[in-house]
Amino acid sequence: VKAVRVFQLTTLALVLVAAVQVGYWLFDQRAFTVETVSAQREGYAEQLAAAQALLDAGVPAARVQTLLPKIRIAAGRAELDPVVAAGLESLERRRIRQYAWEGAFFLFALGLCLAVIARALRAEAKVLEEQDSFLALVSHQFKTPLASLQLSLETLALRTPPPEQARVLTERMLADLARLELMVTQILESARLERGRVDFKSEPLQLAPAVQHVLAHLEERIRGARAEVTSRIPSELYVVSDPLALDVVVRNIVENALAALAGGGGRVELSAHARDGEVELEVRDSGVGFAPADGARLFEKFTRLHPGGGGGYYGTGLGLFIVRRLMQLARGRVSAESEGPGKGARFLLAWPQAAAERP
Amino acid sequence: VNAPAAQVLVVEDDPHLAAGVAENLRAEGYAVRLAADGESALRELAAASCALIVLDVMLPGIDGFAVCRSLRERGDNTPVLFLTARGDPQDRMRGLESGGDDYLAKPFHLQEFLLRVRAILRRWDWYRGASATAATAVLRFGGNEVDFRSFRGRNWNGEVQELTEKEAMILKVLAESGGEIVSREDLLEKVWGYDVFPSTRTVDNFILRLRKRFEADPANPRHFLTVWGVGYRFLAAGEP
């Protein structure tokens, strides 16, 4: 990175030096032309004076003419050949115009060059800044569960608590470890998604069994959240997506709905239907909801509207970000709405529909 | 009979960390209240004061620095111990500038945390105790007047002076010294604790601020005198 920066700055400096050099050279050339032409003019003026002196001294006009061919003699008076005078004039004008055009072009090209380099530098600075803030956020995300782990361990070491409290501390530590593991997985996943390094398959997939698979997998979490989950997915609905991405997306949305119940129990309803060449999966929960204006912010990296989570579940702020990226890759969309805090939420996932009869 | 337990408000959005901190503080004999974000912390404090605030920096909504600043703006001088995931020096300085008393980076050591809590409370106990009676609550010198309970004063020129807690504490330490020399290290230890600030230069800056507030000619101080190479001496009567 440092070598690249040095290279860029060196190029920038060289272009700047070149621009100054070209500018200087052009002005120098122009001065030289003006000087040359005026020297020639002076020469002709001297020749003219000499011719006149010779004529005045009585030297025959023909003799003077052979001696000074550029001087024309008419009616005993010497004057500069008009062709030569006009040639001199046009030479000066042409040269100066040429410098003006070439100079302008050179400077324009160099200016463009500078602009391109400056732009590249700025873009790079922005990327670095984004990486920095990403790192700052990631380190914050890691340090909180680490701090919690350390605190629990040191509490155990310092206080020798009664068995009941020791069990609470142990469970807390296990949950912190699970949180760290989830974070590592999701950060790697989102980094992979951001760089576009994903092998995304697009194939027709039956939605109902995919959702069933996720719900079966989350059985324990559902019980823990005291959630009443209902799912009405018609079996004829097929979506176009990557099988793994479909699983991740549905799992994240359902986990999010369970977390929104905040340990207080409630309903999570899944339903799906086809509309305008798309299959829409709707996930409603009776959980904590959010301010209507926060609907779009939810899918940004590290947004956690309810950082405390619910019932001991911790979000990393990456789950919905990953969902949005995966839905973009699937050429689908995802949105969230809520009527306000405490009023539950509704998440909508839409994939391109696949023909049902295809295998 | 024991004195009533000191109240500590823990403002932390992470439930595990909040629970862990609260359990340990309770085990040490403090009474603990919890708040999960900045707004509810401010509400809690408006309802009832406490002896110390343990304040996380990265909170949902308004962050810890802003919470501390708005506390100080409304004249609440409750000591604040910042807990934060960022431990770089600039962040540390920001925390202390926003009115914090101490700063601890996550993950932290439990015993160090408890030690710091104790140190802050001890400093404030001393300050409050030393400003408890009518005689010690108000300091008068050279036409200046400072009330240590309200952190407010009036200088020789009649201008009202709102002191920060650190300025008030330094002034208190100096005033208590009875004209003896107080070293920079002593001031650091008594006002900040051990390793919060990187250098004793900080003390010098605070002395400059006090001179600007209360000296008729800050360049030629009569009350806040420098003792070269050692520290400071405060003369209430003014240098003859």
Contacts between the chains, C-beta under 8 A, distances in Angstrom:
chain1	res1	chain2	res2	distance
A	136	B	86	6.9
A	139	B	85	6.4
A	139	B	86	7.7
A	140	B	58	5.6
A	140	B	85	4.0
A	140	B	86	6.9
A	143	B	85	3.8
A	143	B	106	4.6
A	143	B	107	6.1
A	144	B	14	5.0
A	144	B	17	6.4
A	144	B	85	6.2
A	144	B	106	6.5
A	145	B	14	7.9
A	145	B	16	7.5
A	146	B	106	7.2
A	146	B	107	4.7
A	147	B	17	5.8
A	147	B	83	8.0
A	147	B	85	7.6
A	147	B	106	3.8
A	147	B	107	3.7
A	147	B	108	6.5
A	148	B	14	6.5
A	148	B	16	4.1
A	148	B	17	4.7
A	148	B	20	6.1
A	149	B	107	7.5
A	150	B	107	4.3
A	150	B	108	7.5
A	150	B	109	7.5
A	150	B	110	7.7
A	151	B	17	6.6
A	151	B	20	4.0
A	151	B	21	6.9
A	151	B	24	7.4
A	151	B	107	7.5
A	151	B	108	7.9
A	151	B	110	6.0
A	152	B	16	7.7
A	152	B	20	5.9
A	154	B	109	6.7
A	154	B	110	3.8
A	154	B	111	7.3
A	155	B	20	6.4
A	155	B	23	6.9
A	155	B	24	6.0
A	155	B	110	6.4
A	158	B	110	6.1
A	158	B	111	6.9
A	159	B	24	8.0
A	159	B	27	6.3
A	165	B	23	7.9
A	172	B	16	5.3
A	172	B	19	7.3
A	172	B	20	7.3
A	175	B	16	7.0
A	176	B	16	6.2
A	304	B	60	7.1
A	305	B	60	7.6
A	306	B	60	8.0
A	307	B	13	4.6
A	307	B	14	7.2
A	307	B	36	8.0
A	307	B	60	5.1
A	308	B	13	6.0
A	308	B	14	7.5
A	308	B	15	5.3
A	308	B	36	5.5
A	309	B	15	7.3
A	312	B	15	7.3
A	314	B	14	7.9
